[in-house]
């Protein structure tokens, strides 16, 4: 393998046949798509040459992709991107019954570095086992083992049971809970009980393969292109984290993203009452100071990270629960402000139960909010909810809905499919308050305030509505690059112009990465995702926003009256396509654009 920093190997596991291979990754693919999200998308494109594959079929590929920074002690660069075909999304008009987008979901923790330590640039799982299994990887030794006794376990119990089974705490693992086993399309994959590949239904794809967990341990490290220069850059960036932006470091360590709960509410950008408002008047009851005082006991970090933005402790009160992580901004908003829940220990219970079931808190909080609004409007009643009331602020009813959705019991069977399905099923204009794009529920950042940014962010995201997407081509391409090298977006401000990601990539790989080359790779990755979706039947009509944002005005807070202007949104979207050099009538990237990005193979 000529490219340093890589092994050039993909661990390819077929659970139907039991075949385990070490597949060579083409050097050209590594050069063009880097790793993580980018390389995972290229492998998925090659694995699924024909559109319309059922995401739950054995044919679908589930990829666990660290990046070239993973496993190296580069601060805040240990992430893993899980890439697959999405079970969450659907196009407005497509000839494919199972037409859906690419799904990429990024998680921190320690799992990705351990994949690199074991000697692989990624893991690809296809097929379906005939009974529950887990995969054990120890360098070159790879086994598919019986997981029947683990099936049905929540993620917390499983995390401890796997350690006992393996007899070695040096293994790092990721796994699904009951929601993934039950093929709930909003199920997620977790590691260390609280780090999640939360979005896009990755856990349900894992469950469709009867795969409960993957445990990995390794003793290797790839050779670097210029080790001496790498150490110099490493020293520089460590000094940056230690000496620069001390207030920013304190911000992350003190509250993590929970710090944004109160500021977002004040700024009118929070999802409140199913996105009806941008400000929650009781937000301080579940914010950073309340958690610091009543819940959090420990700050902890992912592999080689100086930020320690994760928080754990014990919540006591109306409920008593061990807190593995939270609330952070998304979980605190979606199960707090969005449902008008200000009971701090009740919120902590909701977060813990969701993690234990292994379900995406963003989507489940959005779905419960939709049902609460439908209940308030009289579109549904107790007879539709298995005899339950579902009022705003009701913790116990929300807990019961999470259980029903995760187990597909009663109303949970329909609700597990998300708000797009529910709106189509219920009718009565409920689509007007179904908050999704392409079938993927929006995250906790509301749209009407700063709508120029947030409308483009959500409408153009390649995995369906995604708050991490960015509101311009430049920010989107950078996000794709971070997800591909395995860097955390929270730490990107510490990488100065004189110490860029591309410099690190150059010394790791032994290849010269200019800033222009690096930026173009980001454009290439984002555009390949777009072409995957276009091949599945997605076009310009799918790049839209929920009607609520064009029709509902805020009535609370400093931003009363905020609403999205439909004409401005259309104009901004058209300008976005022009910047991308995509067709403004279809949203398809033009052939000359694809050729310039070395994506000729996507041209039909």
C-alpha positions in Angstrom: 0.0 0.0 0.0 1.6 3.2 -1.2 -0.6 5.7 0.7 0.6 6.1 4.3 -1.8 6.4 7.2 -4.0 3.6 5.7 -3.9 -0.1 5.6 -5.8 -0.2 2.3 -8.1 -2.9 3.8 -11.8 -3.1 4.3 -13.1 -5.9 6.6 -15.9 -7.4 4.5 -18.3 -9.6 6.4 -21.3 -11.4 4.9 -23.6 -12.6 7.6 -25.7 -14.8 5.3 -22.7 -17.0 4.1 -20.4 -16.4 7.1 -17.7 -15.3 4.7 -15.1 -12.9 6.1 -12.7 -11.2 3.7 -10.1 -8.5 3.8 -10.9 -6.5 0.7 -8.4 -4.1 -0.9 -9.6 -0.5 -1.1 -8.5 1.1 -4.4 -5.9 3.8 -3.9 -7.8 6.1 -6.2 -10.8 5.9 -3.9 -8.7 6.7 -0.9 -7.2 9.7 -2.6 -10.6 11.0 -3.8 -12.8 10.2 -0.9 -10.4 10.2 2.1 -12.2 8.0 4.6 -15.2 8.0 7.0 -18.3 9.5 5.4 -16.6 10.0 1.9 -15.1 6.6 1.5 -18.1 5.0 3.0 -20.4 6.6 0.5 -18.2 5.5 -2.4 -18.2 1.9 -1.2 -22.0 2.0 -0.7 -22.4 3.4 -4.3 -20.3 0.4 -5.6 -22.1 -2.1 -3.4 -25.6 -1.0 -4.5 -25.3 -0.4 -8.2 -29.0 -0.7 -8.8 -31.4 1.8 -7.1 -34.5 0.8 -5.2 -32.8 -1.8 -2.9 -34.8 -2.4 0.3 -32.7 -0.9 3.2 -33.7 -3.9 5.3 -32.7 -6.4 2.7 -29.5 -8.5 3.2 -28.2 -6.8 0.1 -27.9 -3.4 1.9 -24.4 -2.6 3.2 -23.7 -1.3 6.7 -20.4 0.4 6.9 -18.4 1.5 10.0 -15.8 3.9 8.8 -13.2 5.7 10.8 -11.0 8.3 9.1 -7.3 8.8 8.6 -7.2 10.9 11.9 -8.8 8.1 13.9 -6.5 6.3 16.3 -4.0 9.1 16.2 -3.7 11.4 19.2 -4.9 14.4 17.2 -7.2 16.3 19.6 -10.9 15.7 19.0 -10.5 13.5 16.0 -11.8 10.0 16.9 -15.1 9.8 15.2 -16.7 7.0 13.3 -19.2 7.4 10.4 -21.8 4.8 10.0 -22.9 4.7 6.3 -25.8 2.8 4.8 -28.9 3.2 2.7 -31.5 4.9 4.7 -34.7 3.3 6.0 -35.9 6.8 7.1 -36.3 8.7 3.9 -38.5 8.6 0.8 -39.0 10.8 -2.3 -42.2 12.7 -3.2 -42.2 11.0 -6.6 -40.0 8.0 -7.5 -40.6 4.8 -9.4 -38.8 2.8 -6.7 -40.8 1.4 -3.8 -37.7 1.5 -1.7 -36.1 4.6 -3.1 -34.3 6.3 -0.2 -31.3 8.5 0.5 -27.8 7.7 1.7 -27.6 7.6 5.4 -24.5 8.8 7.3 -24.4 9.1 11.0 -21.4 10.2 13.0 -20.5 9.1 16.5 -17.6 9.8 18.9 -16.2 7.6 21.6 -13.5 5.0 21.2 -14.9 2.5 18.6 -13.4 4.1 15.4 -9.8 4.3 16.8 -10.0 0.6 17.8 -11.0 -0.3 14.2 -7.8 1.3 13.1 -5.8 -0.4 15.9 -7.1 -3.7 14.6 -5.7 -3.0 11.1 -8.7 -1.9 9.1 -9.8 1.3 7.3 -13.4 0.2 7.8 -15.9 -2.6 8.4 -18.6 -3.5 5.9 -21.4 -5.9 6.9 -23.8 -7.4 4.4 -26.2 -10.3 4.5 -28.4 -11.5 7.3 -27.6 -14.1 10.0 -30.1 -16.8 10.6 -30.1 -16.0 14.3 -28.8 -13.2 16.6 -25.0 -12.8 16.3 -22.3 -10.4 17.3 -18.9 -9.9 15.6 -15.7 -10.2 17.6 -12.6 -8.7 16.0 -9.1 -9.0 17.5 -6.6 -7.9 14.9 -6.7 -10.6 12.1 -8.9 -12.9 14.1 -12.5 -12.3 13.2 -15.4 -14.4 14.5 -19.2 -14.4 14.1 -20.6 -15.5 17.5 -24.0 -16.4 18.9 -25.8 -13.4 20.5 -29.1 -15.1 21.3 -28.7 -14.6 25.0 -28.1 -10.8 24.4 -31.2 -10.4 22.2 -33.8 -8.2 24.0 -31.3 -6.5 26.2 -31.2 -2.8 26.6 -28.0 -1.0 25.7 -26.9 -0.5 29.3 -27.3 -4.1 30.3 -25.7 -5.2 27.1 -22.7 -2.9 27.6 -21.9 -4.7 30.9 -22.8 -8.2 29.6 -20.4 -7.8 26.6 -17.5 -6.9 29.0 -18.3 -10.0 31.0 -18.5 -12.2 27.9 -15.3 -10.9 26.4 -13.4 -10.9 29.7 -11.3 -8.0 28.5 -12.1 -4.3 29.0 -9.7 -3.4 26.1 -12.4 -4.3 23.6 -14.5 -1.4 22.3 -18.0 -2.2 21.1 -21.1 -0.7 19.5 -24.5 -2.2 19.6 -28.3 -1.9 19.2 -31.1 -2.0 21.7 -34.6 -3.4 21.4 -35.7 -0.6 18.9 -33.0 -1.8 16.5 -34.0 -5.5 17.0 -37.7 -4.5 16.3 -36.6 -2.7 13.0 -37.9 0.6 14.2 -36.8 2.9 11.4 -35.5 5.6 13.8 -33.4 3.1 15.8 -29.7 4.1 16.4 -26.4 2.5 17.1 -24.7 3.2 20.4 -21.3 2.8 22.0 -20.2 3.3 25.7 -23.9 3.6 26.6 -24.4 7.1 25.3 -22.4 7.9 22.2 -24.7 7.3 19.3 -24.8 7.1 15.5 -28.2 8.5 16.2 -29.7 9.7 12.9 -30.9 7.9 9.8 -32.1 4.6 11.2 -28.7 2.9 11.3 -29.7 0.7 14.2 -32.7 -0.7 12.4 -30.4 -1.7 9.4 -28.1 -3.4 12.0 -31.1 -5.2 13.5 -32.3 -6.3 10.0 -29.1 -8.3 9.8 -29.6 -9.9 13.2 -26.5 -8.2 14.3 -26.6 -7.2 18.0 -23.1 -5.9 18.5 -19.5 -5.5 17.2 -16.6 -5.8 19.6 -13.1 -4.9 18.4 -9.6 -4.8 19.9 -6.3 -4.2 18.1 -2.6 -3.7 18.5 -1.6 -2.1 15.3 -1.0 1.4 13.9 -0.5 2.5 10.2 2.8 4.0 9.2 2.8 7.7 8.6 4.1 9.7 5.7 6.2 12.1 7.6 6.4 11.1 11.3 8.7 14.0 12.4 6.5 16.7 10.8 3.4 15.0 12.2 4.8 15.3 15.7 5.6 18.9 15.2 2.0 19.6 14.0 0.7 17.6 16.9 2.6 19.7 19.4 1.3 22.9 17.8 -2.3 21.9 18.0 -2.0 20.6 21.5 -0.6 24.0 22.5 -3.6 25.6 20.7 -6.0 23.6 22.8 -4.1 24.3 26.0 -3.3 28.0 25.7 -5.8 29.6 23.2 -9.5 30.3 23.7 -9.5 29.4 27.3 -13.0 30.8 27.7 -14.1 28.5 24.9 -12.5 25.5 26.6 -14.2 26.3 29.8 -17.5 26.6 27.9 -17.3 23.1 26.6 -16.1 21.6 29.9 -18.6 23.4 32.0 -21.8 22.5 30.0 -21.0 21.1 26.6 -23.8 21.7 24.1 -26.3 22.1 27.0 -25.0 25.6 27.2 -26.9 26.3 24.0 -30.3 25.4 25.6 -30.8 28.9 27.1 -29.0 30.9 24.5 -30.9 29.3 21.6 -34.2 29.9 23.4 -33.4 33.5 23.9 -32.4 33.8 20.3 -35.6 32.2 19.1 -33.9 29.3 17.4 -35.1 26.5 19.6 -37.7 23.9 18.7 -40.6 24.5 21.1 -44.0 22.9 21.2 -43.5 21.0 17.9 -41.7 24.0 16.4 -44.6 26.3 17.0 -42.3 28.7 19.0 -38.6 29.4 19.1 -38.5 30.4 22.8 -39.2 28.2 25.9 -40.1 30.3 28.9 -39.1 27.6 31.4 -35.8 26.7 29.7 -33.7 27.6 32.8 -35.2 24.6 34.7 -33.4 22.2 32.4 -30.4 24.2 31.4 -26.7 24.0 32.3 -26.9 25.6 35.8 -29.8 23.4 36.9 -27.8 20.3 35.8 -24.6 21.5 37.4 -26.4 22.0 40.6 -28.6 19.0 40.7 -27.3 16.2 38.4 -23.9 16.3 36.9 -21.0 14.8 38.8 -18.4 14.1 36.1 -17.2 15.5 32.8 -15.7 13.0 30.3 -14.3 12.9 26.9 -13.9 10.9 23.7 -10.6 9.4 22.6 -7.8 12.0 22.7 -10.1 15.0 23.3 -9.4 18.0 25.5 -13.0 19.3 25.5 -14.7 16.8 27.8 -18.1 18.0 26.7 -20.0 14.8 27.9 -21.7 14.9 31.3 -22.8 12.2 33.7 -24.3 12.0 37.2 -27.4 10.9 39.1 -30.8 12.6 38.8 -33.1 12.4 41.8 -36.6 13.8 42.2 -39.8 12.8 40.4 -37.7 10.1 38.8 -34.4 8.6 39.8 -31.9 7.7 37.1 -28.3 7.2 36.3 -27.2 9.8 33.8 -24.7 8.5 31.2 -24.8 11.7 29.2 -27.1 14.6 29.1 -29.0 16.6 28.5 -27.0 18.1 25.6 -28.7 20.6 23.3 -30.5 18.2 21.0 -31.8 15.8 23.7 -32.6 18.6 26.1 -34.6 20.4 23.4 -36.4 17.5 21.7 -37.5 15.7 24.8 -37.7 19.0 26.8 -38.6 22.3 25.2 -40.2 20.6 22.2 -42.6 18.7 24.4 -43.0 21.6 27.0 -41.3 19.4 29.6 -39.4 21.3 32.3 -39.2 18.5 34.9 -35.4 18.0 35.0 -35.4 14.5 36.4 -38.3 13.6 34.1 -36.2 14.8 31.2 -33.2 12.8 32.3 -35.4 9.7 32.6 -36.7 10.2 29.0 -33.1 10.5 27.7 -31.9 7.4 29.6 -34.8 5.3 28.5 -34.4 6.4 24.9 -30.7 5.4 25.0 -31.5 2.1 26.6 -34.0 1.2 23.9 -31.5 2.5 21.3 -33.7 5.0 19.6 -32.9 8.4 17.9 -33.9 11.0 20.4 -34.3 13.7 17.8 -36.7 11.7 15.7 -38.7 10.2 18.7 -39.0 13.6 20.3 -40.2 15.1 17.0 -42.7 12.3 16.6 -44.1 12.6 20.1 -44.4 16.4 19.5 -46.3 15.8 16.3 -48.7 13.5 18.1 -49.2 16.0 21.0 -50.2 18.6 18.5 -52.5 16.2 16.7 -54.1 15.4 20.1 -54.4 19.1 21.0 -56.1 19.8 17.7 -58.6 16.9 18.2 -57.3 15.0 15.1 -56.6 12.0 17.4 -58.0 11.1 20.8 -57.5 8.4 23.5 -59.0 5.7 21.3 -56.2 6.3 18.8 -53.6 6.2 21.6 -54.4 2.9 23.3 -56.4 4.8 25.9 -53.7 7.3 26.7 -53.9 11.1 27.0 -51.0 12.8 25.3 -50.8 16.4 26.7 -48.0 18.8 26.4 -45.5 18.5 29.3 -46.6 14.9 30.3 -43.5 13.0 31.2 -45.2 9.7 32.0 -47.2 9.7 28.7 -43.9 10.5 26.8 -42.2 7.6 28.5 -45.0 5.3 27.5 -44.9 6.5 23.9 -41.1 5.9 23.7 -41.8 2.3 25.0 -44.6 1.8 22.5 -42.5 3.1 19.6 -39.5 1.1 20.5 -41.5 -2.1 20.8 -44.0 -1.3 18.0 -46.9 -1.9 20.4 -50.3 -0.5 19.6 -50.0 3.1 18.3 -46.2 2.6 18.4 -46.4 0.5 15.2 -47.5 3.5 13.2 -45.6 6.1 15.2 -42.3 4.2 14.7 -42.5 5.1 11.0 -42.2 8.8 11.9 -44.1 12.0 11.2 -44.3 11.8 7.4 -46.0 8.4 7.6 -48.3 9.6 10.4 -49.4 12.7 8.5 -50.2 10.6 5.5 -52.1 8.1 7.7 -54.0 10.7 9.8 -54.9 13.3 7.1 -56.9 16.3 8.3 -54.1 18.6 7.1 -51.7 17.2 9.7 -49.0 17.3 7.1 -48.9 21.1 7.8 -47.3 20.4 11.2 -45.3 17.3 10.3 -41.7 18.5 10.7 -39.5 16.6 8.3 -37.6 16.9 5.1 -37.5 13.8 2.8 -39.1 11.8 5.7 -36.3 12.6 8.1 -37.4 14.6 11.2 -35.7 18.0 11.8 -33.3 18.5 14.7 -33.7 20.9 17.6 -32.8 24.2 15.7 -35.9 26.0 14.6 -36.0 27.7 11.2 -37.8 31.1 11.1 -35.1 33.1 12.9 -31.9 33.0 10.7 -34.1 31.3 8.1 -31.6 32.1 5.2 -29.2 29.7 6.9 -31.5 27.1 8.5 -33.8 26.7 5.5 -30.9 25.8 3.2 -29.3 23.6 5.9 -32.4 21.4 6.2 -33.7 21.5 2.7 -30.5 20.4 1.0 -29.1 17.9 3.4 -28.3 14.6 1.7 -29.5 12.4 4.5 -32.8 14.3 5.0 -33.1 17.1 7.5 -29.8 17.5 9.3 -28.7 20.4 11.5 -25.0 19.5 10.9 -25.3 20.0 7.2 -24.5 23.7 6.9 -26.3 26.5 5.1 -23.9 27.1 2.2 -21.8 24.9 -0.2 -18.6 25.8 1.6 -19.9 24.9 5.1 -21.5 21.7 3.7 -18.2 20.6 2.0 -16.3 21.3 5.2 -18.7 19.2 7.2 -18.3 16.4 4.7 -14.5 16.7 5.1 -14.6 16.6 8.9 -16.8 13.5 8.8 -14.4 11.9 6.4 -11.1 12.6 8.3 -12.9 11.8 11.7 -12.6 15.2 13.2 -15.2 16.6 15.6 -17.0 19.8 14.5 -16.9 21.1 18.1 -13.1 21.5 18.0 -12.7 22.9 14.5 -12.1 26.4 15.7 -8.8 25.3 17.3 -7.4 24.4 14.0 -6.0 27.7 12.7 -5.3 28.6 9.1 -1.6 28.0 9.7 -2.4 24.6 11.1 -5.1 23.2 8.8 -6.6 19.8 8.5 -5.0 19.5 5.0 -1.5 19.9 6.6 -2.2 17.0 8.9 -3.6 14.9 6.1 -0.4 15.6 4.1 2.0 14.4 6.8 -0.2 11.4 7.6 -0.6 10.2 4.0 2.7 11.3 2.4 0.7 13.0 -0.3 0.6 16.7 -0.9 -2.8 18.0 0.0 -3.3 21.7 -0.9 -6.2 23.6 0.5 -7.7 23.6 -3.0 -7.4 19.8 -3.2 -8.9 19.4 0.2 -11.9 21.7 -0.5 -12.5 20.0 -3.8 -12.6 16.6 -2.0 -15.4 18.0 0.2 -17.3 19.1 -2.9 -16.8 15.7 -4.5 -18.0 13.8 -1.4 -21.2 15.9 -1.0 -21.9 15.7 -4.7 -21.6 11.9 -4.8 -24.2 11.7 -2.0 -26.4 13.9 -4.1 -26.0 11.6 -7.1 -26.8 8.6 -4.9 -30.1 10.3 -4.0 -30.8 11.4 -7.5 -30.3 7.9 -8.7 -32.9 6.8 -6.1 -35.5 9.3 -7.5 -35.0 12.4 -5.4 -35.1 15.7 -7.2 -35.8 19.4 -6.7 -39.3 19.0 -5.2 -37.8 17.0 -2.3 -35.5 20.0 -1.4 -38.2 21.7 0.6 -39.4 22.7 4.1 -42.4 21.7 6.2 -45.4 24.0 5.5 -45.5 25.1 9.2 -42.5 27.3 8.7 -44.3 29.3 6.0 -47.6 29.6 7.9 -47.0 29.7 11.6 -45.7 32.9 13.4 -44.0 32.8 16.7 -46.0 34.4 19.5 -43.5 34.2 22.4 -40.2 35.8 23.2 -38.0 38.5 21.5 -38.8 37.1 18.0 -42.6 37.3 18.0 -43.9 37.2 14.4 -40.9 35.3 13.0 -41.9 33.3 9.9 -40.2 32.0 6.7 -40.8 34.0 3.6 -41.6 31.4 0.8 -40.3 33.6 -2.0 -37.0 34.3 -0.3 -36.6 30.6 0.4 -37.1 29.7 -3.3 -34.7 32.5 -4.3 -32.1 31.3 -1.8 -32.5 27.7 -3.0 -32.1 28.7 -6.6 -28.9 30.7 -5.8 -27.6 27.7 -3.9 -28.0 25.4 -7.0 -26.2 28.0 -9.1 -23.3 28.1 -6.7 -23.1 24.3 -6.8 -23.4 24.3 -10.6 -26.5 22.1 -10.4 -29.5 22.3 -12.7 -31.9 24.8 -11.2 -34.9 23.0 -12.7 -34.1 19.5 -11.4 -31.3 20.0 -8.8 -29.2 17.4 -10.6 -25.5 18.2 -10.7 -24.5 19.1 -14.3 -22.4 16.6 -16.3 -19.5 19.1 -16.6 -19.6 19.5 -12.8 -19.5 15.8 -12.3 -16.6 15.5 -14.7 -14.6 18.2 -13.0 -15.0 16.4 -9.7 -13.9 13.0 -11.2 -17.4 11.7 -10.7 -17.8 10.6 -14.4 -18.9 7.1 -13.2 -22.2 8.7 -11.9 -23.2 10.0 -15.3 -25.9 7.7 -16.7 
